Amino acid sequence: MRLAVITSQHRSLRQAAEPINIRQSTLSRRLRDLEYCLGSVLFEQTSGGTRPTIEGQEFSKRRNASSKKPMRLLFGCPYLRTS
């Protein structure tokens, strides 16, 4: 879940992947998994980079506001961690 927040801040998959030492393809795959679990598209690819959708912005706001509290929506999703 923190990957979505980091991607929102950097607005680029490449730039978001660098400081957390993962490959861009791994980040992309994990974000797709998150979107699948949520049933929402969180990011869109544009010529200027990666931009959060309205749902992505709301997700990041909720995640930042309750970073220690597990999100019930994600319970049981095998791809995600709460940290």
All heavy atoms as an XYZ file, in Angstrom:
664
protein
N       0.821     -1.182      0.000
C       0.000      0.000      0.000
C       0.867      1.249      0.000
O       0.501      2.227     -0.593
C      -0.942     -0.011      1.197
C      -1.983     -1.097      1.074
S      -3.292     -1.139      2.299
C      -2.518     -0.730      3.797
N       1.999      1.177      0.659
C       2.870      2.354      0.661
C       3.407      2.629     -0.738
O       3.751      3.759     -1.061
C       4.000      2.196      1.669
C       5.081      1.239      1.267
C       6.142      1.095      2.361
N       7.065      0.060      1.994
C       8.232      0.279      1.400
N       8.628      1.494      1.152
N       9.014     -0.723      1.086
N       3.450      1.609     -1.581
C       3.922      1.808     -2.949
C       3.010      2.758     -3.715
O       3.476      3.561     -4.522
C       4.024      0.469     -3.679
C       5.000     -0.545     -3.090
C       4.973     -1.829     -3.894
C       6.391      0.013     -3.019
N       1.719      2.674     -3.454
C       0.777      3.583     -4.112
C       1.011      5.015     -3.658
O       0.987      5.948     -4.472
C      -0.660      3.154     -3.818
N       1.270      5.194     -2.383
C       1.525      6.536     -1.856
C       2.818      7.092     -2.444
O       2.867      8.247     -2.882
C       1.573      6.513     -0.304
C       1.965      7.878      0.248
C       0.230      6.069      0.262
N       3.852      6.276     -2.473
C       5.140      6.710     -3.032
C       4.999      7.056     -4.509
O       5.523      8.072     -4.969
C       6.218      5.627     -2.826
C       6.535      5.504     -1.331
C       7.474      5.917     -3.621
C       7.344      4.282     -0.965
N       4.268      6.239     -5.253
C       4.063      6.509     -6.679
C       3.296      7.812     -6.869
O       3.615      8.600     -7.761
C       3.333      5.340     -7.360
O       4.109      4.149     -7.159
C       3.160      5.580     -8.849
N       2.307      8.062     -6.028
C       1.556      9.325     -6.112
C       2.468     10.524     -5.890
O       2.326     11.545     -6.552
C       0.441      9.354     -5.059
O      -0.566      8.454     -5.374
N       3.399     10.384     -4.971
C       4.306     11.494     -4.658
C       5.286     11.755     -5.793
O       5.598     12.901     -6.100
C       5.064     11.200     -3.371
C       4.183     11.171     -2.152
C       4.877     10.606     -0.926
O       5.908      9.958     -1.016
N       4.282     10.834      0.227
N       5.784     10.690     -6.426
C       6.813     10.851     -7.461
C       6.250     11.097     -8.848
O       6.942     11.629     -9.710
C       7.721      9.620     -7.502
C       8.667      9.552     -6.355
N       9.824     10.285     -6.302
C       8.626      8.851     -5.199
C      10.464     10.045     -5.169
N       9.747      9.167     -4.470
N       5.022     10.647     -9.097
C       4.370     10.806    -10.400
C       5.125     10.117    -11.537
O       4.987     10.466    -12.688
C       4.161     12.277    -10.745
C       3.425     13.086     -9.718
C       1.949     12.823     -9.821
N       1.229     13.511     -8.767
C       0.175     14.265     -8.977
N      -0.277     14.436    -10.184
N      -0.435     14.820     -7.960
N       5.937      9.134    -11.163
C       6.707      8.380    -12.147
C       7.036      7.018    -11.545
O       7.528      6.944    -10.415
C       7.998      9.122    -12.484
O       8.951      8.265    -13.063
N       6.760      5.953    -12.287
C       7.090      4.621    -11.786
C       8.597      4.457    -11.612
O       9.055      3.900    -10.615
C       6.546      3.543    -12.720
C       5.024      3.392    -12.766
C       4.641      2.318    -13.781
C       4.460      3.058    -11.406
N       9.352      4.946    -12.564
C      10.811      4.825    -12.477
C      11.345      5.561    -11.258
O      12.141      5.028    -10.477
C      11.467      5.368    -13.748
C      12.988      5.220    -13.762
C      13.623      5.872    -14.979
N      13.266      7.264    -15.164
C      13.783      8.283    -14.459
N      14.665      8.066    -13.527
N      13.399      9.526    -14.698
N      10.912      6.803    -11.068
C      11.390      7.592     -9.938
C      10.900      7.036     -8.608
O      11.603      7.117     -7.597
C      10.956      9.045    -10.085
C      11.673      9.764    -11.201
C      11.181     11.181    -11.391
O      10.284     11.648    -10.694
N      11.765     11.881    -12.347
N       9.707      6.461     -8.580
C       9.184      5.870     -7.342
C       9.918      4.580     -6.995
O      10.127      4.275     -5.819
C       7.688      5.596     -7.478
N      10.338      3.825     -7.996
C      11.000      2.537     -7.768
C      12.432      2.711     -7.254
O      12.901      1.902     -6.450
C      11.001      1.710     -9.044
N      13.113      3.741     -7.698
C      14.526      3.930     -7.340
C      14.794      3.997     -5.832
O      15.610      3.235     -5.325
C      15.086      5.173     -8.035
C      15.368      4.959     -9.493
C      15.876      6.218    -10.179
O      16.181      7.212     -9.485
O      15.966      6.207    -11.417
N      14.135      4.890     -5.076
C      14.489      5.018     -3.655
C      14.113      3.806     -2.799
O      14.652      3.640     -1.704
C      13.737      6.265     -3.195
C      12.667      6.485     -4.185
C      13.144      5.878     -5.467
N      13.214      2.972     -3.298
C      12.834      1.789     -2.512
C      13.476      0.515     -3.057
O      13.149     -0.589     -2.634
C      11.299      1.647     -2.412
C      10.652      1.673     -3.796
C      10.729      2.715     -1.513
C       9.160      1.470     -3.788
N      14.409      0.711     -3.984
C      15.240     -0.378     -4.519
C      14.457     -1.562     -5.076
O      14.753     -2.715     -4.760
C      16.223     -0.872     -3.437
C      17.197      0.203     -3.056
O      17.728      0.899     -3.907
N      17.409      0.365     -1.774
N      13.456     -1.254     -5.900
C      12.792     -2.322     -6.647
C      12.772     -1.927     -8.112
O      12.972     -0.761     -8.453
C      11.358     -2.609     -6.134
C      10.434     -1.410     -6.343
C      11.365     -3.068     -4.693
C       8.983     -1.720     -6.034
N      12.559     -2.901     -8.959
C      12.508     -2.622    -10.395
C      11.183     -1.965    -10.745
O      10.161     -2.190    -10.096
C      12.654     -3.919    -11.170
C      13.971     -4.612    -10.896
C      13.930     -6.002    -11.408
N      14.548     -6.043    -12.725
C      14.564     -7.094    -13.496
N      13.991     -8.205    -13.110
N      15.168     -7.063    -14.658
N      11.205     -1.181    -11.796
C       9.992     -0.518    -12.261
C       8.918     -1.551    -12.600
O       7.741     -1.361    -12.282
C      10.312      0.344    -13.482
C       9.103      1.046    -14.047
C       9.448      1.900    -15.249
O      10.613      2.217    -15.486
N       8.454      2.266    -16.012
N       9.309     -2.658    -13.201
C       8.340     -3.694    -13.576
C       7.699     -4.324    -12.340
O       6.509     -4.645    -12.336
C       9.005     -4.770    -14.428
O      10.072     -5.382    -13.730
N       8.481     -4.481    -11.257
C       7.946     -5.024    -10.010
C       6.943     -4.061     -9.405
O       5.861     -4.466     -8.956
C       9.089     -5.306     -9.017
O       9.994     -6.232     -9.603
C       8.559     -5.865     -7.708
N       7.274     -2.782     -9.393
C       6.363     -1.774     -8.876
C       5.071     -1.764     -9.675
O       3.972     -1.746     -9.108
C       7.028     -0.396     -8.902
C       6.158      0.786     -8.491
C       5.628      0.614     -7.076
C       6.937      2.085     -8.628
N       5.192     -1.799    -10.975
C       4.017     -1.800    -11.840
C       3.119     -3.002    -11.552
O       1.897     -2.880    -11.440
C       4.460     -1.799    -13.309
O       3.344     -1.811    -14.152
N       3.722     -4.165    -11.407
C       2.966     -5.392    -11.140
C       2.269     -5.314     -9.777
O       1.095     -5.664     -9.643
C       3.871     -6.613    -11.206
C       3.136     -7.929    -11.075
C       4.034     -9.139    -11.285
N       5.126     -9.193    -10.325
C       6.403     -8.919    -10.597
N       6.761     -8.575    -11.818
N       7.331     -8.999     -9.671
N       2.957     -4.819     -8.772
C       2.353     -4.701     -7.437
C       1.208     -3.695     -7.428
O       0.198     -3.892     -6.746
C       3.409     -4.325     -6.410
C       4.351     -5.472     -6.124
C       5.314     -5.135     -5.036
N       6.272     -6.213     -4.841
C       7.304     -6.129     -4.024
N       7.509     -5.035     -3.322
N       8.116     -7.142     -3.894
N       1.346     -2.618     -8.167
C       0.254     -1.646     -8.251
C      -0.952     -2.250     -8.972
O      -2.097     -2.014     -8.565
C       0.720     -0.368     -8.953
C       1.704      0.488     -8.168
C       2.211      1.647     -9.024
C       1.079      0.997     -6.874
N      -0.716     -3.020    -10.018
C      -1.819     -3.711    -10.705
C      -2.525     -4.673     -9.763
O      -3.749     -4.781     -9.760
C      -1.318     -4.461    -11.938
C      -1.167     -3.603    -13.163
C      -1.041     -4.426    -14.430
N      -0.103     -5.536    -14.329
C       1.196     -5.475    -14.612
N       1.707     -4.347    -15.040
N       1.965     -6.532    -14.499
N      -1.746     -5.388     -8.944
C      -2.325     -6.311     -7.967
C      -3.194     -5.547     -6.958
O      -4.288     -5.991     -6.601
C      -1.234     -7.079     -7.221
C      -0.487     -8.061     -8.106
O      -0.997     -8.412     -9.193
O       0.620     -8.478     -7.708
N      -2.699     -4.408     -6.496
C      -3.456     -3.581     -5.566
C      -4.757     -3.120     -6.218
O      -5.835     -3.200     -5.611
C      -2.617     -2.380     -5.127
C      -3.325     -1.332     -4.267
C      -3.813     -1.939     -2.958
C      -2.386     -0.165     -3.995
N      -4.666     -2.643     -7.443
C      -5.862     -2.190     -8.153
C      -6.869     -3.329     -8.317
O      -8.075     -3.130     -8.149
C      -5.480     -1.614     -9.520
C      -4.736     -0.297     -9.422
C      -4.247      0.219    -10.753
O      -3.959     -0.586    -11.662
O      -4.148      1.451    -10.891
N      -6.368     -4.517     -8.597
C      -7.234     -5.676     -8.736
C      -7.964     -5.964     -7.423
O      -9.170     -6.186     -7.401
C      -6.425     -6.899     -9.186
C      -7.239     -8.153     -9.259
C      -8.060     -8.394    -10.357
C      -7.208     -9.088     -8.230
C      -8.825     -9.546    -10.429
C      -7.969    -10.237     -8.287
C      -8.785    -10.469     -9.397
O      -9.552    -11.601     -9.454
N      -7.236     -5.944     -6.319
C      -7.835     -6.214     -5.006
C      -8.865     -5.163     -4.625
O      -9.888     -5.475     -4.017
C      -6.758     -6.294     -3.934
S      -5.755     -7.772     -4.037
N      -8.604     -3.920     -4.978
C      -9.522     -2.837     -4.651
C     -10.684     -2.747     -5.623
O     -11.719     -2.162     -5.307
C      -8.777     -1.496     -4.654
C      -7.753     -1.282     -3.559
C      -6.987      0.007     -3.809
C      -8.435     -1.248     -2.205
N     -10.479     -3.266     -6.823
C     -11.504     -3.138     -7.853
C     -11.582     -1.732     -8.416
O     -12.609     -1.302     -8.912
N     -10.476     -0.996     -8.344
C     -10.417      0.385     -8.831
C      -9.091      0.638     -9.522
O      -8.074      0.065     -9.160
C     -10.513      1.378     -7.671
O     -11.748      1.326     -7.056
N      -9.118      1.526    -10.494
C      -7.891      1.970    -11.147
C      -7.357      3.144    -10.337
O      -8.045      4.143    -10.146
C      -8.157      2.394    -12.608
C      -6.902      2.955    -13.247
C      -8.689      1.213    -13.405
N      -6.133      3.009     -9.826
C      -5.549      4.053     -8.987
C      -4.652      5.013     -9.763
O      -4.460      6.148     -9.338
C      -4.736      3.422     -7.848
C      -5.513      2.499     -6.912
C      -4.573      1.911     -5.866
C      -6.665      3.224     -6.259
N      -4.086      4.540    -10.882
C      -3.153      5.355    -11.651
C      -3.446      5.252    -13.137
O      -3.931      4.232    -13.610
C      -1.704      4.896    -11.407
C      -1.269      5.086     -9.988
C      -1.353      4.051     -9.085
C      -0.801      6.311     -9.554
C      -0.978      4.215     -7.772
C      -0.420      6.492     -8.239
C      -0.509      5.446     -7.346
N      -3.134      6.320    -13.843
C      -3.206      6.292    -15.294
C      -1.864      6.740    -15.847
O      -1.191      7.594    -15.266
C      -4.341      7.168    -15.816
C      -4.226      8.636    -15.485
C      -5.405      9.451    -15.963
O      -6.259      8.911    -16.692
O      -5.468     10.626    -15.614
N      -1.480      6.137    -16.945
C      -0.228      6.487    -17.606
C      -0.511      7.611    -18.598
O      -1.436      7.516    -19.393
C       0.334      5.279    -18.365
C       0.648      4.097    -17.483
C       1.777      4.378    -16.520
O       2.743      5.044    -16.865
N       1.645      3.870    -15.313
N       0.278      8.659    -18.523
C       0.153      9.770    -19.460
C       1.516     10.016    -20.094
O       2.521      9.449    -19.656
C      -0.315     11.065    -18.747
O       0.717     11.504    -17.864
C      -1.598     10.833    -17.965
N       1.555     10.873    -21.075
C       2.837     11.194    -21.695
C       3.761     11.898    -20.706
O       4.972     11.877    -20.863
C       2.626     12.060    -22.936
O       1.968     13.264    -22.574
N       3.190     12.493    -19.670
C       3.984     13.194    -18.666
C       4.344     12.343    -17.465
O       4.943     12.823    -16.520
N       3.964     11.075    -17.470
C       4.294     10.197    -16.349
C       3.077      9.451    -15.834
O       2.115      9.242    -16.559
N       3.124      9.087    -14.582
C       2.049      8.346    -13.938
C       1.265      9.306    -13.065
O       1.834      9.999    -12.228
C       2.630      7.209    -13.070
O       3.412      6.370    -13.908
C       1.538      6.385    -12.430
N      -0.035      9.326    -13.276
C      -0.876     10.270    -12.549
C      -1.950      9.507    -11.779
O      -2.584      8.614    -12.331
C      -1.522     11.215    -13.546
C      -2.257     12.358    -12.923
C      -2.678     13.332    -13.965
N      -3.816     12.758    -14.696
C      -4.495     13.413    -15.610
N      -4.138     14.613    -15.965
N      -5.518     12.851    -16.210
N      -2.154      9.842    -10.501
C      -3.214      9.158     -9.761
C      -4.590      9.584    -10.266
O      -4.796     10.748    -10.610
C      -3.002      9.598     -8.312
C      -2.182     10.822     -8.364
C      -1.428     10.786     -9.655
N      -5.493      8.625    -10.334
C      -6.879      8.927    -10.655
C      -7.529      9.535     -9.410
O      -6.901      9.629     -8.356
C      -7.641      7.647    -11.043
O      -7.622      6.755     -9.915
C      -7.025      6.963    -12.257
N      -8.786      9.897     -9.510
C      -9.508     10.401     -8.329
C      -9.493      9.334     -7.237
O      -9.254      9.641     -6.072
C     -10.960     10.756     -8.706
C     -10.977     11.774     -9.821
C     -11.755     11.169     -7.473
C     -11.254     13.179     -9.493
N      -9.733      8.079     -7.626
C      -9.708      6.978     -6.659
C      -8.318      6.834     -6.039
O      -8.181      6.563     -4.849
C     -10.126      5.659     -7.307
C     -11.568      5.600     -7.734
C     -11.795      6.147     -9.135
O     -10.832      6.632     -9.786
O     -12.945      6.106     -9.594
N      -7.282      7.010     -6.852
C      -5.913      6.935     -6.361
C      -5.591      8.029     -5.363
O      -4.911      7.805     -4.358
N      -6.086      9.225     -5.624
C      -5.874     10.338     -4.695
C      -6.575     10.071     -3.372
O      -6.004     10.300     -2.306
C      -6.388     11.644     -5.309
C      -5.580     12.109     -6.490
C      -6.231     13.276     -7.208
O      -7.203     13.861     -6.736
N      -5.713     13.612     -8.376
N      -7.806      9.583     -3.442
C      -8.551      9.271     -2.221
C      -7.881      8.144     -1.435
O      -7.798      8.193     -0.216
C      -9.997      8.887     -2.555
C     -10.836     10.048     -2.999
C     -10.936     11.140     -1.948
O     -11.159     10.823     -0.761
O     -10.778     12.318     -2.313
N      -7.392      7.131     -2.147
C      -6.710      6.023     -1.494
C      -5.483      6.527     -0.739
O      -5.260      6.171      0.415
C      -6.299      4.966     -2.519
C      -5.547      3.824     -1.914
C      -6.222      2.773     -1.324
C      -4.161      3.791     -1.939
C      -5.529      1.716     -0.755
C      -3.456      2.745     -1.369
C      -4.150      1.704     -0.775
N      -4.683      7.370     -1.380
C      -3.470      7.905     -0.745
C      -3.817      8.750      0.475
O      -3.145      8.663      1.503
C      -2.666      8.738     -1.732
O      -2.087      7.898     -2.700
N      -4.877      9.554      0.380
C      -5.290     10.376      1.522
C      -5.707      9.494      2.691
O      -5.307      9.732      3.828
C      -6.457     11.283      1.133
C      -6.073     12.461      0.303
C      -7.307     13.272     -0.031
C      -7.018     14.275     -1.110
N      -8.241     14.973     -1.541
N      -6.524      8.471      2.408
C      -6.967      7.575      3.477
C      -5.802      6.800      4.058
O      -5.724      6.571      5.253
C      -8.034      6.602      2.957
C      -9.403      7.240      2.924
C     -10.443      6.236      2.515
N     -10.476      6.284      1.062
C     -10.658      5.259      0.265
N     -10.836      4.064      0.756
N     -10.656      5.397     -1.036
N      -4.890      6.373      3.204
C      -3.725      5.607      3.663
C      -2.854      6.465      4.566
O      -2.384      6.022      5.596
C      -2.939      5.091      2.453
C      -1.671      4.390      2.801
C      -1.924      3.109      3.566
N      -0.641      2.525      3.879
C      -0.343      1.978      5.033
N      -1.241      1.907      5.968
N       0.844      1.483      5.252
N      -2.640      7.713      4.191
C      -1.828      8.614      5.013
C      -2.513      8.928      6.335
O      -1.858      9.030      7.367
C      -1.534      9.917      4.266
C      -0.473      9.738      3.216
O       0.371      8.861      3.303
N      -0.529     10.562      2.185
N      -3.820      9.069      6.318
C      -4.561      9.422      7.528
C      -4.625      8.268      8.521
O      -4.724      8.483      9.720
C      -5.971      9.877      7.164
N      -4.567      7.044      8.029
C      -4.704      5.890      8.931
C      -3.618      4.861      8.657
O      -3.894      3.691      8.487
C      -6.082      5.266      8.753
O      -6.226      4.785      7.440
N      -2.386      5.308      8.626
C      -1.294      4.424      8.227
C      -1.092      3.249      9.168
O      -0.547      2.228      8.770
C       0.010      5.213      8.081
O       0.363      5.786      9.304
N      -1.522      3.343     10.403
C      -1.344      2.236     11.342
C      -2.580      1.339     11.413
O      -2.534      0.260     11.949
C      -1.048      2.775     12.752
C       0.234      3.561     12.829
C       1.432      2.696     12.556
C       2.703      3.498     12.678
N       3.853      2.826     12.194
N      -3.700      1.807     10.866
C      -4.926      1.045     10.947
C      -5.126      0.230      9.664
O      -5.085      0.779      8.572
C      -6.117      2.000     11.113
C      -7.402      1.281     11.412
C      -8.652      2.138     11.477
C      -8.534      3.569     11.771
N      -9.828      4.263     11.782
N      -5.331     -1.105      9.760
C      -5.535     -1.894      8.552
C      -6.816     -1.464      7.843
O      -7.789     -1.096      8.476
C      -5.652     -3.329      9.050
C      -5.540     -3.295     10.512
C      -5.364     -1.888     10.964
N      -6.804     -1.519      6.552
C      -7.971     -1.163      5.780
C      -8.792     -2.427      5.524
O      -8.312     -3.373      4.924
C      -7.545     -0.502      4.471
C      -6.763      0.777      4.701
S      -6.200      1.507      3.180
C      -7.735      2.157      2.565
N     -10.029     -2.428      5.986
C     -10.878     -3.616      5.864
C     -11.053     -4.065      4.429
O     -11.209     -5.246      4.158
C     -12.244     -3.336      6.477
C     -12.212     -3.412      7.966
C     -13.592     -3.269      8.520
N     -13.466     -2.401      9.687
C     -14.401     -1.648     10.166
N     -15.572     -1.632      9.602
N     -14.188     -0.907     11.211
N     -11.030     -3.125      3.504
C     -11.185     -3.475      2.081
C     -10.136     -4.473      1.610
O     -10.375     -5.268      0.728
C     -11.024     -2.222      1.213
C     -12.234     -1.381      0.942
C     -11.817     -0.168      0.133
C     -13.285     -2.161      0.214
N      -8.957     -4.400      2.196
C      -7.840     -5.192      1.710
C      -7.669     -6.508      2.444
O      -6.784     -7.281      2.137
C      -6.555     -4.373      1.828
C      -6.596     -3.053      1.082
C      -5.324     -2.279      1.315
C      -6.827     -3.260     -0.383
N      -8.508     -6.767      3.434
C      -8.378     -7.995      4.204
C      -8.461     -9.197      3.269
O      -9.366     -9.321      2.475
C      -9.473     -8.083      5.271
C      -9.331     -9.297      6.125
C      -8.361     -9.341      7.105
C     -10.137    -10.389      5.922
C      -8.221    -10.463      7.892
C     -10.002    -11.522      6.698
C      -9.039    -11.550      7.687
N      -7.479    -10.053      3.352
C      -7.478    -11.263      2.553
C      -6.788    -11.137      1.209
O      -6.666    -12.121      0.493
N      -6.334     -9.970      0.845
C      -5.636     -9.817     -0.424
C      -4.201    -10.318     -0.256
O      -3.446     -9.766      0.529
C      -5.639     -8.366     -0.875
S      -4.864     -8.141     -2.474
N      -3.828    -11.368     -0.976
C      -2.503    -11.972     -0.754
C      -1.342    -11.119     -1.238
O      -0.202    -11.395     -0.886
C      -2.585    -13.272     -1.563
C      -3.578    -12.975     -2.637
C      -4.587    -12.038     -2.011
N      -1.592    -10.082     -1.994
C      -0.520     -9.293     -2.576
C      -0.071     -8.129     -1.708
O       0.908     -7.479     -2.015
C      -0.958     -8.720     -3.928
C      -1.458     -9.757     -4.869
C      -2.792     -9.810     -5.193
C      -0.599    -10.695     -5.422
C      -3.261    -10.765     -6.062
C      -1.064    -11.647     -6.283
C      -2.401    -11.684     -6.599
O      -2.871    -12.621     -7.454
N      -0.796     -7.852     -0.654
C      -0.571     -6.605      0.065
C      -0.122     -6.804      1.487
O      -0.476     -7.769      2.132
C      -1.873     -5.794      0.080
C      -2.450     -5.546     -1.307
C      -3.792     -4.880     -1.173
C      -1.526     -4.714     -2.129
N       0.635     -5.827      1.945
C       1.008     -5.734      3.349
C       0.527     -4.396      3.849
O       0.358     -3.472      3.072
C       2.535     -5.811      3.497
C       3.104     -7.150      3.097
C       4.574     -7.098      3.289
N       5.150     -6.230      2.277
C       6.177     -6.558      1.515
N       6.752     -7.709      1.649
N       6.634     -5.712      0.620
N       0.340     -4.278      5.146
C      -0.166     -3.009      5.685
C       0.949     -2.004      5.924
O       0.707     -0.872      6.286
C      -0.937     -3.231      6.998
O      -0.096     -3.900      7.904
C      -2.198     -4.011      6.738
N       2.202     -2.390      5.747
C       3.304     -1.442      5.968
C       3.857     -0.941      4.667
O       3.566     -1.408      3.624
C       4.408     -2.093      6.780
O       4.909     -3.216      6.105
